[in-house]
Structure formats: structure tokens, C-alpha cells
Amino acid sequence: MKKVVITGGFSYTGSAVAQELLRRGWQVHTLTNRTTPPECESISAAPLCFEREHLRRELAGADLFINTYWIRIPWGGQTFDTAVDNSKLLLGAAKDVGVDRVVHVSVSNAAQGTNLGYYAGKDRVEAFVRAEFDNYAIVRPTLVVGPNDVLSNNIVWFLRRFPFFPVPDGGGYRLQPITLADTARIIVDAGESKDNQQIDAAGPDVMSFREYLLVLQKACGVRRWMPAVPGWLSLLILKPIELLLRDIVLTKEELLGLKQELLVSKQVPLGTASVEEWLMENGGTMGCAYVNDLRRHFGRDSARPVLTGNAAGQNQDGSDGAAPPGAGI
Ligand SMILES: NC(=O)c1ccc[n+]([C@@H]2O[C@H](COP(=O)([O-])OP(=O)(O)OC[C@H]3O[C@@H](n4cnc5c(N)ncnc54)[C@H](OP(=O)(O)O)[C@@H]3O)[C@@H](O)[C@H]2O)c1
């Protein structure tokens, strides 16, 4: 049986990828700081800590390494520079012990977003992968939509609770979301390929942010007034809400990335499932609880699994697959 090591096997994207790997017969070992959900006991786990000897030990004997590690927000002493260093440590350890193939999960248009810390860091790690490995794939998702995600779930949370939704700069800028299940399939396909690849994980439909908000409204059964407001004002409006939520809802850089249309792919889309259809099927359970991202990664939820094993974006049971209430406020 072929062995894969993956970061974040009980987190968001990694959890869906781990389930897809199991379905395809891989032996899965994950590096994560979350506890193993009961239905994931076939996945072995070790701490995700950035110590070279530890990483070498955990990666030894793997045929494939899938790296999903990254940070969304610089916080608690972590910066995008430390995320770059940690990524290089992880990938370097895989190289040291001779892992056959590496799949690195990056972000769409990393090279076009180098005015933004998140994208600039991703671009540096992509360059490292290209320089250090002979057998690799770089997979670049746009916006991954699935159970218990942060952005779409929390937009719906706002839509459910407030009579209006101020749209930064009118929302004419476009995005190309992809379902979590399609993302997992593309990442595992990349792992099983033998070619060096740099591919986007993007869905079949491109829409403006305003159109996306309309889809989310339809999915959760509300109609809200959506006034256009200057971007700076939307961030200002969010400040007191963020203080109350004790979270960072949207950063200035994330808004700039949206406006630069970095979540739109320039490749033929590999995602086949309609995100709109997924949202229509799952909108009823979205946004019922706020997903507190700081708590998920730095606070009391940082050891809880993000998704239950059967979720993985497939939702065969029709549930949202989210961890039980408590992940949000
Ligand atoms: N979600 C999206 O819409 C999206 C879009 C484009 C690109 N991506 C990329 O896809 C990959 C997976 O994203 P995701 O949203 O699914 O991420 P995630 O599940 O939140 O985290 C992925 C991995 O990074 C680790 N991690 C995250 N924040 C951390 C922190 N502050 N300190 C230490 N470790 C941390 C997690 O550790 P634990 O295992 O302990 O949780 C997990 O192993 C990332 O490289 C991301 O940049 C995601």
C-alpha cells in the first residue's frame, strides 16, 4: 500500500484530501495539532511542529507528501515570513528523506499578488518547490467552498442576522470558486500523476462578488439590501463587529486580493461541480454558527477537528459535515 503524509488531515482542505486518499486506497499519515475524529481512526497522526528531525522522522518512508500548511492571518507572533520558513522546513524534510513526490497547495495567481503578504509568501514557496524538487505538483485553489469554511459561511452568518450587507466598492470584481470535493479530487489526481505540474483548482463558473452574494442569499433564503460602500468604509464598519466577535473577518489585503481578481484562474477550469448548486443544497445549514477563525487556529478550537470524516465536501448524507456547535459563537 502506498503511503502519503499530509498536513492538516483533520483541518479544512486537508481533511477532504485525506478522505479522498483513503477512498483511493492510500495509507494516510497526517501532521496536525488537532485530535483524531472517531471516524478517522484509520488515519495515523503526529504533531505539526516545525522541528527538522521530527519532520524527517514523520516523513520517512512516504511515497507522497501533500503540503497544505499556511496561515491566513499573521497572528500570535506568526507572520507570512515565518510561514515561508516553516513551509521550507516541511518541504526540506521531505527532500532530506527522499519522498518520491510532493504536492504543494498554493493559491491562484500567487505571482500576480506579490504586493500582498499572503500571495508574496506563497510565490516564494512555489519558487522553492520548483527549485528543489524533480517530481512535484503545485496546486493553486481559488476560493474553496465547503462545509464549515470561513469566508462563505461567515458571509451567510452576516446575511442571516443583518437587514443589509455593505458591499465593498460595489462588488463588480470577479471570483471563480470551487467546491471542496473538486479541490480534493484535483489535489489527489496531482499526487497520483507523474508529471511536474502547476495547476489551478478553480470551478467552472466565474461570477462577480455581488453575484456571489446574491447566490448566497438565495441559498440561505434571505433578501438583503446590498448598498455599495467604499472598501475602506466596509473595513471600518467591520472593526467594532470584529471586536465583539474577537476575530478578524476580512483583512485589507484580502479585500485588495479580491479586487485584483486573484481568485479568478487563467487556466481551463479543472473543477466540474457547480458551486451554486452546492450552495443551494447546503445553504440551509450554512451561517447558523459563526466560524471564528482566530479561535479555530489560535484559541480553544485549535485542537478540534474542523470537519468530521464523512464531510469532505461530499455531503452524501446531506449534512453540512461541520464540527459540532462550539466552533462558532
Ligand atoms: N480555504 C481556501 O479557500 C483556500 C483558497 C486558496 C488557497 N488555499 C490554500 O489551501 C491550503 C489549505 O487551506 P485551508 O483553508 O484548508 O487551511 P487550514 O485547513 O486552515 O490549514 C491548513 C494547514 O495549515 C495549518 N495551519 C493553519 N493555520 C495555522 C497557524 N496559524 N499555525 C500553525 N498551523 C496552521 C493547519 O494546522 P492544523 O492541522 O493543526 O489545523 C493545517 O495543517 C493553504 O495552503 C491555503 O493557503 C485555501
The ligand as an SDF file (V2000), in Angstrom:
LIG
                    3D

 48 52  0  0  0  0  0  0  0  0999 V2000
   -9.5650   27.7230    2.0160 N   0  0  0  0  0  0  0  0  0  0  0  0
   -9.4860   28.3510    0.8290 C   0  0  0  0  0  0  0  0  0  0  0  0
  -10.4910   28.8820    0.2940 O   0  0  0  0  0  0  0  0  0  0  0  0
   -8.1720   28.4110    0.1100 C   0  0  0  0  0  0  0  0  0  0  0  0
   -8.0860   29.1460   -1.0770 C   0  0  0  0  0  0  0  0  0  0  0  0
   -6.8820   29.1900   -1.7560 C   0  0  0  0  0  0  0  0  0  0  0  0
   -5.7690   28.5270   -1.2600 C   0  0  0  0  0  0  0  0  0  0  0  0
   -5.8660   27.8340   -0.1040 N   0  0  0  0  0  0  0  0  0  0  0  0
   -4.6800   27.1460    0.4060 C   0  0  0  0  0  0  0  0  0  0  0  0
   -5.0320   25.7940    0.6760 O   0  0  0  0  0  0  0  0  0  0  0  0
   -4.2840   25.3270    1.8100 C   0  0  0  0  0  0  0  0  0  0  0  0
   -5.2430   24.7980    2.8490 C   0  0  0  0  0  0  0  0  0  0  0  0
   -6.0980   25.8630    3.2520 O   0  0  0  0  0  0  0  0  0  0  0  0
   -7.1980   25.6720    4.3560 P   0  0  0  0  0  0  0  0  0  0  0  0
   -8.0190   26.8970    4.3420 O   0  0  0  0  0  0  0  0  0  0  0  0
   -7.8280   24.3750    4.1710 O   0  0  0  0  0  0  0  0  0  0  0  0
   -6.2710   25.7170    5.6370 O   0  0  0  0  0  0  0  0  0  0  0  0
   -6.4170   25.0780    7.0680 P   0  0  0  0  0  0  0  0  0  0  0  0
   -7.2070   23.8500    6.9990 O   0  0  0  0  0  0  0  0  0  0  0  0
   -6.8800   26.1400    7.9550 O   0  0  0  0  0  0  0  0  0  0  0  0
   -4.9150   24.7580    7.4530 O   0  0  0  0  0  0  0  0  0  0  0  0
   -4.0520   24.0010    6.6490 C   0  0  0  0  0  0  0  0  0  0  0  0
   -2.8790   23.5670    7.4710 C   0  0  0  0  0  0  0  0  0  0  0  0
   -2.1420   24.6810    7.9970 O   0  0  0  0  0  0  0  0  0  0  0  0
   -2.0750   24.6100    9.4060 C   0  0  0  0  0  0  0  0  0  0  0  0
   -2.2750   25.9580    9.9600 N   0  0  0  0  0  0  0  0  0  0  0  0
   -3.2040   26.8490    9.5810 C   0  0  0  0  0  0  0  0  0  0  0  0
   -3.0680   27.9840   10.3110 N   0  0  0  0  0  0  0  0  0  0  0  0
   -2.0440   27.7450   11.1560 C   0  0  0  0  0  0  0  0  0  0  0  0
   -1.4440   28.5180   12.1610 C   0  0  0  0  0  0  0  0  0  0  0  0
   -1.8400   29.7570   12.4130 N   0  0  0  0  0  0  0  0  0  0  0  0
   -0.4120   27.9770   12.8500 N   0  0  0  0  0  0  0  0  0  0  0  0
    0.0170   26.7270   12.5680 C   0  0  0  0  0  0  0  0  0  0  0  0
   -0.5370   25.9390   11.6240 N   0  0  0  0  0  0  0  0  0  0  0  0
   -1.5400   26.4560   10.9250 C   0  0  0  0  0  0  0  0  0  0  0  0
   -3.1940   23.6960    9.8440 C   0  0  0  0  0  0  0  0  0  0  0  0
   -2.8360   23.0840   11.0850 O   0  0  0  0  0  0  0  0  0  0  0  0
   -3.8210   22.0300   11.8160 P   0  0  0  0  0  0  0  0  0  0  0  0
   -3.7090   20.7620   11.0310 O   0  0  0  0  0  0  0  0  0  0  0  0
   -3.2750   21.8930   13.1900 O   0  0  0  0  0  0  0  0  0  0  0  0
   -5.1700   22.6230   11.7220 O   0  0  0  0  0  0  0  0  0  0  0  0
   -3.2520   22.7270    8.6890 C   0  0  0  0  0  0  0  0  0  0  0  0
   -2.2980   21.7190    8.8350 O   0  0  0  0  0  0  0  0  0  0  0  0
   -3.4670   26.5110    2.2950 C   0  0  0  0  0  0  0  0  0  0  0  0
   -2.1870   26.4230    1.7400 O   0  0  0  0  0  0  0  0  0  0  0  0
   -4.1870   27.7180    1.7200 C   0  0  0  0  0  0  0  0  0  0  0  0
   -3.3170   28.7950    1.5050 O   0  0  0  0  0  0  0  0  0  0  0  0
   -7.0460   27.7620    0.5970 C   0  0  0  0  0  0  0  0  0  0  0  0
  1  2  1  0
  2  3  2  0
  2  4  1  0
  4  5  1  0
  4 48  2  0
  5  6  2  0
  6  7  1  0
  7  8  2  0
  8  9  1  0
  8 48  1  0
  9 10  1  0
  9 46  1  0
 10 11  1  0
 11 12  1  0
 11 44  1  0
 12 13  1  0
 13 14  1  0
 14 15  2  0
 14 16  1  0
 14 17  1  0
 17 18  1  0
 18 19  2  0
 18 20  1  0
 18 21  1  0
 21 22  1  0
 22 23  1  0
 23 24  1  0
 23 42  1  0
 24 25  1  0
 25 26  1  0
 25 36  1  0
 26 27  1  0
 26 35  1  0
 27 28  2  0
 28 29  1  0
 29 30  1  0
 29 35  2  0
 30 31  1  0
 30 32  2  0
 32 33  1  0
 33 34  2  0
 34 35  1  0
 36 37  1  0
 36 42  1  0
 37 38  1  0
 38 39  2  0
 38 40  1  0
 38 41  1  0
 42 43  1  0
 44 45  1  0
 44 46  1  0
 46 47  1  0
M  CHG  2   8   1  16  -1
M  END
$$$$
